[in-house]
């Protein structure tokens, strides 16, 4: 079974690879303004996510807890998860571990 982190990394890699291919497209259809704007937005979002690892840890941690605890009320669970006063410290510690592993 794949870990949540591995699945997350795989998805990010696929998005990044797709963004690189899309970025090299020179021809856009006549309604290209909207398509070009969408592509640029996706690329900008990907770059942002790659430079802010804490977003990845917030999301993957949230999904991990959902899959482990399987709460009946996900909205209430999410509110509790993201307002937990210990969350910033958990993310900070994960970032430290991530830097040490790299």
Phi and psi restraints in degrees (range 20) as a CNS / XPLOR table:
assign (resid 1 and name C) (resid 2 and name N)
       (resid 2 and name CA) (resid 2 and name C) 1.0 -76.4 20.0 2
assign (resid 2 and name N) (resid 2 and name CA)
       (resid 2 and name C) (resid 3 and name N) 1.0 143.5 20.0 2
assign (resid 2 and name C) (resid 3 and name N)
       (resid 3 and name CA) (resid 3 and name C) 1.0 -77.4 20.0 2
assign (resid 3 and name N) (resid 3 and name CA)
       (resid 3 and name C) (resid 4 and name N) 1.0 158.6 20.0 2
assign (resid 3 and name C) (resid 4 and name N)
       (resid 4 and name CA) (resid 4 and name C) 1.0 -59.9 20.0 2
assign (resid 4 and name N) (resid 4 and name CA)
       (resid 4 and name C) (resid 5 and name N) 1.0 -40.5 20.0 2
assign (resid 4 and name C) (resid 5 and name N)
       (resid 5 and name CA) (resid 5 and name C) 1.0 -62.5 20.0 2
assign (resid 5 and name N) (resid 5 and name CA)
       (resid 5 and name C) (resid 6 and name N) 1.0 -44.0 20.0 2
assign (resid 5 and name C) (resid 6 and name N)
       (resid 6 and name CA) (resid 6 and name C) 1.0 -63.6 20.0 2
assign (resid 6 and name N) (resid 6 and name CA)
       (resid 6 and name C) (resid 7 and name N) 1.0 -42.4 20.0 2
assign (resid 6 and name C) (resid 7 and name N)
       (resid 7 and name CA) (resid 7 and name C) 1.0 -63.1 20.0 2
assign (resid 7 and name N) (resid 7 and name CA)
       (resid 7 and name C) (resid 8 and name N) 1.0 -43.1 20.0 2
assign (resid 7 and name C) (resid 8 and name N)
       (resid 8 and name CA) (resid 8 and name C) 1.0 -61.4 20.0 2
assign (resid 8 and name N) (resid 8 and name CA)
       (resid 8 and name C) (resid 9 and name N) 1.0 -44.3 20.0 2
assign (resid 8 and name C) (resid 9 and name N)
       (resid 9 and name CA) (resid 9 and name C) 1.0 -63.4 20.0 2
assign (resid 9 and name N) (resid 9 and name CA)
       (resid 9 and name C) (resid 10 and name N) 1.0 -40.2 20.0 2
assign (resid 9 and name C) (resid 10 and name N)
       (resid 10 and name CA) (resid 10 and name C) 1.0 -64.4 20.0 2
assign (resid 10 and name N) (resid 10 and name CA)
       (resid 10 and name C) (resid 11 and name N) 1.0 -43.2 20.0 2
assign (resid 10 and name C) (resid 11 and name N)
       (resid 11 and name CA) (resid 11 and name C) 1.0 -63.3 20.0 2
assign (resid 11 and name N) (resid 11 and name CA)
       (resid 11 and name C) (resid 12 and name N) 1.0 -45.2 20.0 2
assign (resid 11 and name C) (resid 12 and name N)
       (resid 12 and name CA) (resid 12 and name C) 1.0 -61.2 20.0 2
assign (resid 12 and name N) (resid 12 and name CA)
       (resid 12 and name C) (resid 13 and name N) 1.0 -40.9 20.0 2
assign (resid 12 and name C) (resid 13 and name N)
       (resid 13 and name CA) (resid 13 and name C) 1.0 -63.4 20.0 2
assign (resid 13 and name N) (resid 13 and name CA)
       (resid 13 and name C) (resid 14 and name N) 1.0 -43.6 20.0 2
assign (resid 13 and name C) (resid 14 and name N)
       (resid 14 and name CA) (resid 14 and name C) 1.0 -64.3 20.0 2
assign (resid 14 and name N) (resid 14 and name CA)
       (resid 14 and name C) (resid 15 and name N) 1.0 -41.6 20.0 2
assign (resid 14 and name C) (resid 15 and name N)
       (resid 15 and name CA) (resid 15 and name C) 1.0 -62.9 20.0 2
assign (resid 15 and name N) (resid 15 and name CA)
       (resid 15 and name C) (resid 16 and name N) 1.0 -44.5 20.0 2
assign (resid 15 and name C) (resid 16 and name N)
       (resid 16 and name CA) (resid 16 and name C) 1.0 -62.2 20.0 2
assign (resid 16 and name N) (resid 16 and name CA)
       (resid 16 and name C) (resid 17 and name N) 1.0 -45.3 20.0 2
assign (resid 16 and name C) (resid 17 and name N)
       (resid 17 and name CA) (resid 17 and name C) 1.0 -61.6 20.0 2
assign (resid 17 and name N) (resid 17 and name CA)
       (resid 17 and name C) (resid 18 and name N) 1.0 -43.0 20.0 2
assign (resid 17 and name C) (resid 18 and name N)
       (resid 18 and name CA) (resid 18 and name C) 1.0 -63.1 20.0 2
assign (resid 18 and name N) (resid 18 and name CA)
       (resid 18 and name C) (resid 19 and name N) 1.0 -41.8 20.0 2
assign (resid 18 and name C) (resid 19 and name N)
       (resid 19 and name CA) (resid 19 and name C) 1.0 -62.7 20.0 2
assign (resid 19 and name N) (resid 19 and name CA)
       (resid 19 and name C) (resid 20 and name N) 1.0 -38.4 20.0 2
assign (resid 19 and name C) (resid 20 and name N)
       (resid 20 and name CA) (resid 20 and name C) 1.0 -64.9 20.0 2
assign (resid 20 and name N) (resid 20 and name CA)
       (resid 20 and name C) (resid 21 and name N) 1.0 -41.8 20.0 2
assign (resid 20 and name C) (resid 21 and name N)
       (resid 21 and name CA) (resid 21 and name C) 1.0 -66.3 20.0 2
assign (resid 21 and name N) (resid 21 and name CA)
       (resid 21 and name C) (resid 22 and name N) 1.0 -44.6 20.0 2
assign (resid 21 and name C) (resid 22 and name N)
       (resid 22 and name CA) (resid 22 and name C) 1.0 -63.9 20.0 2
assign (resid 22 and name N) (resid 22 and name CA)
       (resid 22 and name C) (resid 23 and name N) 1.0 -38.3 20.0 2
assign (resid 22 and name C) (resid 23 and name N)
       (resid 23 and name CA) (resid 23 and name C) 1.0 -60.8 20.0 2
assign (resid 23 and name N) (resid 23 and name CA)
       (resid 23 and name C) (resid 24 and name N) 1.0 -26.5 20.0 2
assign (resid 23 and name C) (resid 24 and name N)
       (resid 24 and name CA) (resid 24 and name C) 1.0 -87.9 20.0 2
assign (resid 24 and name N) (resid 24 and name CA)
       (resid 24 and name C) (resid 25 and name N) 1.0 -2.3 20.0 2
assign (resid 24 and name C) (resid 25 and name N)
       (resid 25 and name CA) (resid 25 and name C) 1.0 -70.0 20.0 2
assign (resid 25 and name N) (resid 25 and name CA)
       (resid 25 and name C) (resid 26 and name N) 1.0 130.9 20.0 2
assign (resid 25 and name C) (resid 26 and name N)
       (resid 26 and name CA) (resid 26 and name C) 1.0 -104.5 20.0 2
assign (resid 26 and name N) (resid 26 and name CA)
       (resid 26 and name C) (resid 27 and name N) 1.0 -24.4 20.0 2
assign (resid 26 and name C) (resid 27 and name N)
       (resid 27 and name CA) (resid 27 and name C) 1.0 -100.8 20.0 2
assign (resid 27 and name N) (resid 27 and name CA)
       (resid 27 and name C) (resid 28 and name N) 1.0 128.7 20.0 2
assign (resid 27 and name C) (resid 28 and name N)
       (resid 28 and name CA) (resid 28 and name C) 1.0 -124.4 20.0 2
assign (resid 28 and name N) (resid 28 and name CA)
       (resid 28 and name C) (resid 29 and name N) 1.0 146.6 20.0 2
assign (resid 28 and name C) (resid 29 and name N)
       (resid 29 and name CA) (resid 29 and name C) 1.0 -60.4 20.0 2
assign (resid 29 and name N) (resid 29 and name CA)
       (resid 29 and name C) (resid 30 and name N) 1.0 172.6 20.0 2
assign (resid 29 and name C) (resid 30 and name N)
       (resid 30 and name CA) (resid 30 and name C) 1.0 -59.1 20.0 2
assign (resid 30 and name N) (resid 30 and name CA)
       (resid 30 and name C) (resid 31 and name N) 1.0 -30.3 20.0 2
assign (resid 30 and name C) (resid 31 and name N)
       (resid 31 and name CA) (resid 31 and name C) 1.0 -89.4 20.0 2
assign (resid 31 and name N) (resid 31 and name CA)
       (resid 31 and name C) (resid 32 and name N) 1.0 31.9 20.0 2
assign (resid 31 and name C) (resid 32 and name N)
       (resid 32 and name CA) (resid 32 and name C) 1.0 -63.6 20.0 2
assign (resid 32 and name N) (resid 32 and name CA)
       (resid 32 and name C) (resid 33 and name N) 1.0 -23.7 20.0 2
assign (resid 32 and name C) (resid 33 and name N)
       (resid 33 and name CA) (resid 33 and name C) 1.0 -57.2 20.0 2
assign (resid 33 and name N) (resid 33 and name CA)
       (resid 33 and name C) (resid 34 and name N) 1.0 -49.4 20.0 2
assign (resid 33 and name C) (resid 34 and name N)
       (resid 34 and name CA) (resid 34 and name C) 1.0 -67.1 20.0 2
assign (resid 34 and name N) (resid 34 and name CA)
       (resid 34 and name C) (resid 35 and name N) 1.0 -40.3 20.0 2
assign (resid 34 and name C) (resid 35 and name N)
       (resid 35 and name CA) (resid 35 and name C) 1.0 -65.3 20.0 2
assign (resid 35 and name N) (resid 35 and name CA)
       (resid 35 and name C) (resid 36 and name N) 1.0 -44.3 20.0 2
assign (resid 35 and name C) (resid 36 and name N)
       (resid 36 and name CA) (resid 36 and name C) 1.0 -62.7 20.0 2
assign (resid 36 and name N) (resid 36 and name CA)
       (resid 36 and name C) (resid 37 and name N) 1.0 -41.9 20.0 2
assign (resid 36 and name C) (resid 37 and name N)
       (resid 37 and name CA) (resid 37 and name C) 1.0 -61.7 20.0 2
assign (resid 37 and name N) (resid 37 and name CA)
       (resid 37 and name C) (resid 38 and name N) 1.0 -42.8 20.0 2
assign (resid 37 and name C) (resid 38 and name N)
       (resid 38 and name CA) (resid 38 and name C) 1.0 -62.5 20.0 2
assign (resid 38 and name N) (resid 38 and name CA)
       (resid 38 and name C) (resid 39 and name N) 1.0 -43.5 20.0 2
assign (resid 38 and name C) (resid 39 and name N)
       (resid 39 and name CA) (resid 39 and name C) 1.0 -64.4 20.0 2
assign (resid 39 and name N) (resid 39 and name CA)
       (resid 39 and name C) (resid 40 and name N) 1.0 -46.5 20.0 2
assign (resid 39 and name C) (resid 40 and name N)
       (resid 40 and name CA) (resid 40 and name C) 1.0 -61.9 20.0 2
assign (resid 40 and name N) (resid 40 and name CA)
       (resid 40 and name C) (resid 41 and name N) 1.0 -37.5 20.0 2
assign (resid 40 and name C) (resid 41 and name N)
       (resid 41 and name CA) (resid 41 and name C) 1.0 -65.1 20.0 2
assign (resid 41 and name N) (resid 41 and name CA)
       (resid 41 and name C) (resid 42 and name N) 1.0 -44.7 20.0 2
assign (resid 41 and name C) (resid 42 and name N)
       (resid 42 and name CA) (resid 42 and name C) 1.0 -62.8 20.0 2
assign (resid 42 and name N) (resid 42 and name CA)
       (resid 42 and name C) (resid 43 and name N) 1.0 -41.4 20.0 2
assign (resid 42 and name C) (resid 43 and name N)
       (resid 43 and name CA) (resid 43 and name C) 1.0 -64.7 20.0 2
assign (resid 43 and name N) (resid 43 and name CA)
       (resid 43 and name C) (resid 44 and name N) 1.0 -44.5 20.0 2
assign (resid 43 and name C) (resid 44 and name N)
       (resid 44 and name CA) (resid 44 and name C) 1.0 -61.9 20.0 2
assign (resid 44 and name N) (resid 44 and name CA)
       (resid 44 and name C) (resid 45 and name N) 1.0 -41.0 20.0 2
assign (resid 44 and name C) (resid 45 and name N)
       (resid 45 and name CA) (resid 45 and name C) 1.0 -63.4 20.0 2
assign (resid 45 and name N) (resid 45 and name CA)
       (resid 45 and name C) (resid 46 and name N) 1.0 -42.8 20.0 2
assign (resid 45 and name C) (resid 46 and name N)
       (resid 46 and name CA) (resid 46 and name C) 1.0 -62.9 20.0 2
assign (resid 46 and name N) (resid 46 and name CA)
       (resid 46 and name C) (resid 47 and name N) 1.0 -43.6 20.0 2
assign (resid 46 and name C) (resid 47 and name N)
       (resid 47 and name CA) (resid 47 and name C) 1.0 -62.5 20.0 2
assign (resid 47 and name N) (resid 47 and name CA)
       (resid 47 and name C) (resid 48 and name N) 1.0 -40.5 20.0 2
assign (resid 47 and name C) (resid 48 and name N)
       (resid 48 and name CA) (resid 48 and name C) 1.0 -62.0 20.0 2
assign (resid 48 and name N) (resid 48 and name CA)
       (resid 48 and name C) (resid 49 and name N) 1.0 -46.5 20.0 2
assign (resid 48 and name C) (resid 49 and name N)
       (resid 49 and name CA) (resid 49 and name C) 1.0 -63.7 20.0 2
assign (resid 49 and name N) (resid 49 and name CA)
       (resid 49 and name C) (resid 50 and name N) 1.0 -35.8 20.0 2
assign (resid 49 and name C) (resid 50 and name N)
       (resid 50 and name CA) (resid 50 and name C) 1.0 -71.2 20.0 2
assign (resid 50 and name N) (resid 50 and name CA)
       (resid 50 and name C) (resid 51 and name N) 1.0 -26.1 20.0 2
assign (resid 50 and name C) (resid 51 and name N)
       (resid 51 and name CA) (resid 51 and name C) 1.0 -93.9 20.0 2
assign (resid 51 and name N) (resid 51 and name CA)
       (resid 51 and name C) (resid 52 and name N) 1.0 -8.9 20.0 2
assign (resid 51 and name C) (resid 52 and name N)
       (resid 52 and name CA) (resid 52 and name C) 1.0 -124.0 20.0 2
assign (resid 52 and name N) (resid 52 and name CA)
       (resid 52 and name C) (resid 53 and name N) 1.0 79.6 20.0 2
assign (resid 52 and name C) (resid 53 and name N)
       (resid 53 and name CA) (resid 53 and name C) 1.0 -62.0 20.0 2
assign (resid 53 and name N) (resid 53 and name CA)
       (resid 53 and name C) (resid 54 and name N) 1.0 -23.1 20.0 2
assign (resid 53 and name C) (resid 54 and name N)
       (resid 54 and name CA) (resid 54 and name C) 1.0 -61.7 20.0 2
assign (resid 54 and name N) (resid 54 and name CA)
       (resid 54 and name C) (resid 55 and name N) 1.0 -29.1 20.0 2
assign (resid 54 and name C) (resid 55 and name N)
       (resid 55 and name CA) (resid 55 and name C) 1.0 -64.0 20.0 2
assign (resid 55 and name N) (resid 55 and name CA)
       (resid 55 and name C) (resid 56 and name N) 1.0 -44.4 20.0 2
assign (resid 55 and name C) (resid 56 and name N)
       (resid 56 and name CA) (resid 56 and name C) 1.0 -59.4 20.0 2
assign (resid 56 and name N) (resid 56 and name CA)
       (resid 56 and name C) (resid 57 and name N) 1.0 -43.4 20.0 2
assign (resid 56 and name C) (resid 57 and name N)
       (resid 57 and name CA) (resid 57 and name C) 1.0 -68.9 20.0 2
assign (resid 57 and name N) (resid 57 and name CA)
       (resid 57 and name C) (resid 58 and name N) 1.0 -36.4 20.0 2
assign (resid 57 and name C) (resid 58 and name N)
       (resid 58 and name CA) (resid 58 and name C) 1.0 -61.9 20.0 2
assign (resid 58 and name N) (resid 58 and name CA)
       (resid 58 and name C) (resid 59 and name N) 1.0 -48.5 20.0 2
assign (resid 58 and name C) (resid 59 and name N)
       (resid 59 and name CA) (resid 59 and name C) 1.0 -70.4 20.0 2
assign (resid 59 and name N) (resid 59 and name CA)
       (resid 59 and name C) (resid 60 and name N) 1.0 -47.1 20.0 2
assign (resid 59 and name C) (resid 60 and name N)
       (resid 60 and name CA) (resid 60 and name C) 1.0 -66.6 20.0 2
assign (resid 60 and name N) (resid 60 and name CA)
       (resid 60 and name C) (resid 61 and name N) 1.0 -36.9 20.0 2
assign (resid 60 and name C) (resid 61 and name N)
       (resid 61 and name CA) (resid 61 and name C) 1.0 -64.1 20.0 2
assign (resid 61 and name N) (resid 61 and name CA)
       (resid 61 and name C) (resid 62 and name N) 1.0 -41.1 20.0 2
assign (resid 61 and name C) (resid 62 and name N)
       (resid 62 and name CA) (resid 62 and name C) 1.0 -62.1 20.0 2
assign (resid 62 and name N) (resid 62 and name CA)
       (resid 62 and name C) (resid 63 and name N) 1.0 -48.1 20.0 2
assign (resid 62 and name C) (resid 63 and name N)
       (resid 63 and name CA) (resid 63 and name C) 1.0 -63.9 20.0 2
assign (resid 63 and name N) (resid 63 and name CA)
       (resid 63 and name C) (resid 64 and name N) 1.0 -40.1 20.0 2
assign (resid 63 and name C) (resid 64 and name N)
       (resid 64 and name CA) (resid 64 and name C) 1.0 -57.9 20.0 2
assign (resid 64 and name N) (resid 64 and name CA)
       (resid 64 and name C) (resid 65 and name N) 1.0 -47.6 20.0 2
assign (resid 64 and name C) (resid 65 and name N)
       (resid 65 and name CA) (resid 65 and name C) 1.0 -64.5 20.0 2
assign (resid 65 and name N) (resid 65 and name CA)
       (resid 65 and name C) (resid 66 and name N) 1.0 -38.0 20.0 2
assign (resid 65 and name C) (resid 66 and name N)
       (resid 66 and name CA) (resid 66 and name C) 1.0 -62.3 20.0 2
assign (resid 66 and name N) (resid 66 and name CA)
       (resid 66 and name C) (resid 67 and name N) 1.0 -46.8 20.0 2
assign (resid 66 and name C) (resid 67 and name N)
       (resid 67 and name CA) (resid 67 and name C) 1.0 -68.1 20.0 2
assign (resid 67 and name N) (resid 67 and name CA)
       (resid 67 and name C) (resid 68 and name N) 1.0 -33.2 20.0 2
assign (resid 67 and name C) (resid 68 and name N)
       (resid 68 and name CA) (resid 68 and name C) 1.0 -75.4 20.0 2
assign (resid 68 and name N) (resid 68 and name CA)
       (resid 68 and name C) (resid 69 and name N) 1.0 -42.3 20.0 2
assign (resid 68 and name C) (resid 69 and name N)
       (resid 69 and name CA) (resid 69 and name C) 1.0 -94.9 20.0 2
assign (resid 69 and name N) (resid 69 and name CA)
       (resid 69 and name C) (resid 70 and name N) 1.0 -23.3 20.0 2
assign (resid 69 and name C) (resid 70 and name N)
       (resid 70 and name CA) (resid 70 and name C) 1.0 44.0 20.0 2
assign (resid 70 and name N) (resid 70 and name CA)
       (resid 70 and name C) (resid 71 and name N) 1.0 62.2 20.0 2
assign (resid 70 and name C) (resid 71 and name N)
       (resid 71 and name CA) (resid 71 and name C) 1.0 -68.9 20.0 2
assign (resid 71 and name N) (resid 71 and name CA)
       (resid 71 and name C) (resid 72 and name N) 1.0 150.4 20.0 2
assign (resid 71 and name C) (resid 72 and name N)
       (resid 72 and name CA) (resid 72 and name C) 1.0 -73.0 20.0 2
assign (resid 72 and name N) (resid 72 and name CA)
       (resid 72 and name C) (resid 73 and name N) 1.0 -39.2 20.0 2
assign (resid 72 and name C) (resid 73 and name N)
       (resid 73 and name CA) (resid 73 and name C) 1.0 -108.8 20.0 2
assign (resid 73 and name N) (resid 73 and name CA)
       (resid 73 and name C) (resid 74 and name N) 1.0 94.7 20.0 2
assign (resid 73 and name C) (resid 74 and name N)
       (resid 74 and name CA) (resid 74 and name C) 1.0 -67.7 20.0 2
assign (resid 74 and name N) (resid 74 and name CA)
       (resid 74 and name C) (resid 75 and name N) 1.0 -36.8 20.0 2
assign (resid 74 and name C) (resid 75 and name N)
       (resid 75 and name CA) (resid 75 and name C) 1.0 -62.9 20.0 2
assign (resid 75 and name N) (resid 75 and name CA)
       (resid 75 and name C) (resid 76 and name N) 1.0 -43.5 20.0 2
assign (resid 75 and name C) (resid 76 and name N)
       (resid 76 and name CA) (resid 76 and name C) 1.0 -66.6 20.0 2
assign (resid 76 and name N) (resid 76 and name CA)
       (resid 76 and name C) (resid 77 and name N) 1.0 -40.9 20.0 2
assign (resid 76 and name C) (resid 77 and name N)
       (resid 77 and name CA) (resid 77 and name C) 1.0 -61.0 20.0 2
assign (resid 77 and name N) (resid 77 and name CA)
       (resid 77 and name C) (resid 78 and name N) 1.0 -44.9 20.0 2
assign (resid 77 and name C) (resid 78 and name N)
       (resid 78 and name CA) (resid 78 and name C) 1.0 -62.2 20.0 2
assign (resid 78 and name N) (resid 78 and name CA)
       (resid 78 and name C) (resid 79 and name N) 1.0 -42.7 20.0 2
assign (resid 78 and name C) (resid 79 and name N)
       (resid 79 and name CA) (resid 79 and name C) 1.0 -60.4 20.0 2
assign (resid 79 and name N) (resid 79 and name CA)
       (resid 79 and name C) (resid 80 and name N) 1.0 -44.4 20.0 2
assign (resid 79 and name C) (resid 80 and name N)
       (resid 80 and name CA) (resid 80 and name C) 1.0 -66.2 20.0 2
assign (resid 80 and name N) (resid 80 and name CA)
       (resid 80 and name C) (resid 81 and name N) 1.0 -41.4 20.0 2
assign (resid 80 and name C) (resid 81 and name N)
       (resid 81 and name CA) (resid 81 and name C) 1.0 -62.3 20.0 2
assign (resid 81 and name N) (resid 81 and name CA)
       (resid 81 and name C) (resid 82 and name N) 1.0 -49.7 20.0 2
assign (resid 81 and name C) (resid 82 and name N)
       (resid 82 and name CA) (resid 82 and name C) 1.0 -80.3 20.0 2
assign (resid 82 and name N) (resid 82 and name CA)
       (resid 82 and name C) (resid 83 and name N) 1.0 -11.3 20.0 2
assign (resid 82 and name C) (resid 83 and name N)
       (resid 83 and name CA) (resid 83 and name C) 1.0 -104.8 20.0 2
assign (resid 83 and name N) (resid 83 and name CA)
       (resid 83 and name C) (resid 84 and name N) 1.0 4.2 20.0 2
assign (resid 83 and name C) (resid 84 and name N)
       (resid 84 and name CA) (resid 84 and name C) 1.0 -62.9 20.0 2
assign (resid 84 and name N) (resid 84 and name CA)
       (resid 84 and name C) (resid 85 and name N) 1.0 121.8 20.0 2
assign (resid 84 and name C) (resid 85 and name N)
       (resid 85 and name CA) (resid 85 and name C) 1.0 -63.9 20.0 2
assign (resid 85 and name N) (resid 85 and name CA)
       (resid 85 and name C) (resid 86 and name N) 1.0 -16.6 20.0 2
assign (resid 85 and name C) (resid 86 and name N)
       (resid 86 and name CA) (resid 86 and name C) 1.0 -84.6 20.0 2
assign (resid 86 and name N) (resid 86 and name CA)
       (resid 86 and name C) (resid 87 and name N) 1.0 -11.9 20.0 2
assign (resid 86 and name C) (resid 87 and name N)
       (resid 87 and name CA) (resid 87 and name C) 1.0 -58.4 20.0 2
assign (resid 87 and name N) (resid 87 and name CA)
       (resid 87 and name C) (resid 88 and name N) 1.0 -46.7 20.0 2
assign (resid 87 and name C) (resid 88 and name N)
       (resid 88 and name CA) (resid 88 and name C) 1.0 -57.5 20.0 2
assign (resid 88 and name N) (resid 88 and name CA)
       (resid 88 and name C) (resid 89 and name N) 1.0 -39.6 20.0 2
assign (resid 88 and name C) (resid 89 and name N)
       (resid 89 and name CA) (resid 89 and name C) 1.0 -67.3 20.0 2
assign (resid 89 and name N) (resid 89 and name CA)
       (resid 89 and name C) (resid 90 and name N) 1.0 -39.9 20.0 2
assign (resid 89 and name C) (resid 90 and name N)
       (resid 90 and name CA) (resid 90 and name C) 1.0 -60.5 20.0 2
assign (resid 90 and name N) (resid 90 and name CA)
       (resid 90 and name C) (resid 91 and name N) 1.0 -45.1 20.0 2
assign (resid 90 and name C) (resid 91 and name N)
       (resid 91 and name CA) (resid 91 and name C) 1.0 -65.7 20.0 2
assign (resid 91 and name N) (resid 91 and name CA)
       (resid 91 and name C) (resid 92 and name N) 1.0 -42.6 20.0 2
assign (resid 91 and name C) (resid 92 and name N)
       (resid 92 and name CA) (resid 92 and name C) 1.0 -59.6 20.0 2
assign (resid 92 and name N) (resid 92 and name CA)
       (resid 92 and name C) (resid 93 and name N) 1.0 -45.2 20.0 2
assign (resid 92 and name C) (resid 93 and name N)
       (resid 93 and name CA) (resid 93 and name C) 1.0 -64.3 20.0 2
assign (resid 93 and name N) (resid 93 and name CA)
       (resid 93 and name C) (resid 94 and name N) 1.0 -38.1 20.0 2
assign (resid 93 and name C) (resid 94 and name N)
       (resid 94 and name CA) (resid 94 and name C) 1.0 -65.8 20.0 2
assign (resid 94 and name N) (resid 94 and name CA)
       (resid 94 and name C) (resid 95 and name N) 1.0 -39.4 20.0 2
assign (resid 94 and name C) (resid 95 and name N)
       (resid 95 and name CA) (resid 95 and name C) 1.0 -63.6 20.0 2
assign (resid 95 and name N) (resid 95 and name CA)
       (resid 95 and name C) (resid 96 and name N) 1.0 -38.9 20.0 2
assign (resid 95 and name C) (resid 96 and name N)
       (resid 96 and name CA) (resid 96 and name C) 1.0 -63.8 20.0 2
assign (resid 96 and name N) (resid 96 and name CA)
       (resid 96 and name C) (resid 97 and name N) 1.0 -46.6 20.0 2
assign (resid 96 and name C) (resid 97 and name N)
       (resid 97 and name CA) (resid 97 and name C) 1.0 -59.8 20.0 2
assign (resid 97 and name N) (resid 97 and name CA)
       (resid 97 and name C) (resid 98 and name N) 1.0 -41.1 20.0 2
assign (resid 97 and name C) (resid 98 and name N)
       (resid 98 and name CA) (resid 98 and name C) 1.0 -62.8 20.0 2
assign (resid 98 and name N) (resid 98 and name CA)
       (resid 98 and name C) (resid 99 and name N) 1.0 -41.7 20.0 2
assign (resid 98 and name C) (resid 99 and name N)
       (resid 99 and name CA) (resid 99 and name C) 1.0 -66.9 20.0 2
assign (resid 99 and name N) (resid 99 and name CA)
       (resid 99 and name C) (resid 100 and name N) 1.0 -38.6 20.0 2
assign (resid 99 and name C) (resid 100 and name N)
       (resid 100 and name CA) (resid 100 and name C) 1.0 -66.7 20.0 2
assign (resid 100 and name N) (resid 100 and name CA)
       (resid 100 and name C) (resid 101 and name N) 1.0 -36.1 20.0 2
assign (resid 100 and name C) (resid 101 and name N)
       (resid 101 and name CA) (resid 101 and name C) 1.0 -72.5 20.0 2
assign (resid 101 and name N) (resid 101 and name CA)
       (resid 101 and name C) (resid 102 and name N) 1.0 -24.6 20.0 2
